[in-house]
Structures are given as structure tokens and as C-alpha cells.
Amino acid sequence: MNQGRIWCVVNPTVGLPLFLGAVGVTSLIVHTAILTHTTWYGNLYQGAARDNPKLSSSDTAPKNAAFTITVTPTQGAAGKTETAFVVTVAPNAAVSASPPVKLASAK
């Protein structure tokens, strides 16, 4: 053990409870700070569901997007509890590639 000689200075019957007590107090302080300074943790701690807003594709896609991506949940096979998803990628318009940019050569 790298720091084994510490027990020559501090008696283990005093040092170990002091160390473990400090860890416990620090844990309580951190958890109290999280509970009092966040809005989501208290709800999660009480068993509430996480906020999951429904987003439409118009909320997330930029106006000049080249593709539209749609994700639709579907049922799994009969008798199974899993959920399957169908992902559809459709082009919005013909996309033209811009010519490559020529970089100035280093001299």
C-alpha cells in the first residue's frame, strides 16, 4: 500500500471512522445540492416520468434540408413486447454538388 505509513501517525480506530464519516457527509451535501438546485432531479427521485416532448419533423429539420428523415414506431412480432422502428429517408429536392474549392498552394 502506497500510503500505509499514515497509520503510524493516526490510529486506525480514529482514522477509518473519520474518513468514512467524511465520505458520507460529502455524499449527503452533494445530493442535497442537486435536489435544491435542479428541477428534474426531485421529480425523478419521486418516481415521475422524464419529460419527453413530442417533436415534429418541422421542429427539428432546417428549412433547406436535403433529406427528410421520418422515424415511426411499429409493433414487433406477434406475442413479443419489443418495439420496432421504421426509418424513412426521402430526398426533398435535387441536390447539386458545388465545385471543389481550390486552396492556395503553400510556398
C-alpha positions in Angstrom: 0.0 0.0 0.0 1.4 3.4 -1.0 0.2 5.4 2.0 0.4 2.6 4.6 2.6 4.6 7.0 -0.2 7.0 7.7 -1.4 4.5 10.3 1.8 5.2 12.3 0.6 8.7 12.8 -3.2 8.3 13.0 -4.7 5.4 14.9 -6.9 3.3 12.6 -9.8 3.2 15.2 -9.9 7.0 14.8 -8.9 7.5 11.1 -11.2 5.0 9.5 -14.5 6.2 11.1 -13.4 9.8 10.4 -12.6 9.0 6.8 -15.9 7.1 6.2 -17.9 9.8 8.1 -16.4 12.5 5.8 -17.4 10.4 2.7 -20.9 10.1 4.0 -21.3 13.8 4.9 -19.9 14.8 1.5 -22.3 12.5 -0.3 -25.3 14.0 1.6 -24.1 17.5 0.8 -23.8 16.7 -2.9 -27.2 15.1 -3.1 -28.9 17.9 -1.2 -27.3 20.5 -3.5 -28.6 18.5 -6.5 -32.1 18.3 -5.1 -32.3 22.0 -4.2 -30.7 23.4 -7.4 -32.3 21.3 -10.2 -35.9 20.9 -11.2 -35.7 17.5 -12.8 -34.0 15.5 -10.0 -36.7 15.9 -7.4 -39.3 14.7 -9.8 -37.1 11.7 -10.8 -36.4 11.0 -7.2 -40.2 10.9 -6.5 -40.7 8.4 -9.4 -42.1 10.8 -12.0 -41.6 10.1 -15.7 -39.0 12.1 -17.6 -40.2 14.9 -19.7 -40.5 13.7 -23.3 -41.9 16.4 -25.6 -43.3 15.3 -28.9 -41.3 16.9 -31.7 -42.4 17.0 -35.3 -40.0 17.0 -38.2 -40.7 20.6 -38.9 -39.4 21.5 -35.4 -36.1 19.8 -35.8 -35.3 20.0 -39.6 -33.7 23.1 -41.1 -35.7 24.8 -43.9 -33.2 23.9 -46.6 -32.6 20.3 -45.6 -31.7 18.0 -48.5 -33.4 15.0 -46.9 -36.4 14.3 -44.7 -35.9 11.6 -42.1 -39.0 10.1 -40.5 -39.0 7.6 -37.6 -42.2 5.6 -37.0 -42.6 3.1 -34.2 -44.3 -0.2 -35.2 -45.3 -3.3 -33.3 -42.9 -6.2 -33.1 -43.7 -9.8 -34.0 -46.9 -11.3 -32.5 -46.5 -12.1 -28.8 -43.3 -10.1 -28.4 -43.0 -7.0 -26.2 -40.3 -5.2 -28.2 -40.9 -2.2 -30.3 -39.6 -1.8 -33.8 -38.9 1.4 -35.7 -39.2 2.2 -39.4 -36.7 4.9 -40.5 -37.5 6.5 -43.9 -35.1 8.9 -45.6 -36.5 10.8 -48.5 -34.8 13.5 -50.6 -36.5 16.9 -50.6 -35.2 18.2 -53.9 -32.4 17.5 -56.4 -29.1 18.4 -54.6 -26.4 19.8 -56.8 -22.8 19.4 -55.7 -20.8 22.6 -55.6 -17.4 22.6 -57.3 -14.5 21.8 -55.1 -12.7 24.8 -53.5 -9.1 25.2 -54.7 -6.8 26.0 -51.9 -3.8 28.3 -52.4 -0.6 26.3 -52.5 1.9 26.9 -49.8 5.2 28.3 -50.9 
